[in-house]
Amino acid sequence: MGGVPIKHHTKGKVGRRRSHLALKKASLLVCKHCGGPTMAHRSCPACGKR
């Protein structure tokens, strides 16, 4: 016994459950040293500073 669902799950119910699984857009910050775009808590790809 196992693997076979006992009740049917509608597409809407499954979609509401999975609504939080979508990827979030990465927020970019402005580097204080060169002004280029950088991710939070990462080194700047342009100048290498934090």
NORBELSUL-V177501 format. One record per helix or strand of 2 or more residues. SS is the DSSP state (a for helix, b for strand). FROM is the first residue (numbers start at 1). LEN is the number of residues. Records with the same first field share a line. If there is no record, write none. Layout:
BEGIN
SS->FROM-LEN, FROM-LEN
END
This chain:
BEGIN
a->11-11
b->28-3, 37-3
END
